[in-house]
Amino acid sequence: DVVLKKIMRNEYVNSVSLSDKTGKEIIKYDKYKTMMASGVNYISDRADFKEVINTNEISWSEISFSDASEPSITINIPIFSLTHELVGVMSAGFNIDSISNIISNIGKGEDTQVYVVDKSGILVSGRDLSLVLKKTNYSGRKIVKDTLTSKNNPVVSSDSDEYSYNNEKGVNVLVAGGSITKTGWAVIFEEAKNTAVGNI
């Protein structure tokens, strides 16, 4: 209980819970709700919970939205007994704004932009929060598709036209991508084509 309360003090944590291996939540704290109400809540049907139970390894959820419409992701950590038996799972929901803050500092210039998509190509983080809240799907972009499926990391091309498109502002950009192995996400780097060519 003390450990969970300490975790909740982190500004980017939305919720934290402790469940047994059947998925029954023993205790839960949520930033947008009071302490867990009476009654039993099960998370055994969640894909990310099933993954941590089946693999005995840390798992990540898909992107979800909090009651305050903030995008978040849950990390699930297996808990073992002294005899190395899996006895439960600790889950913590993180506000993706923490990623957005980091990314906004990377792509501050008018001619550059960085954004993150999940393994389905859905926008997770970027400069324009309205596009994140709309769950904008970029899976149709070749750079996104190739970054999510390629064994190469990063994904770049010597052909300036292979990975180029007009972004939301109508600017023709050159792009490159890198994958985040743990989550299966992709980070895409955009730079205005006229700026990139001018710097060569």
Disulfide bonds with the S-S distance in Angstrom:
none
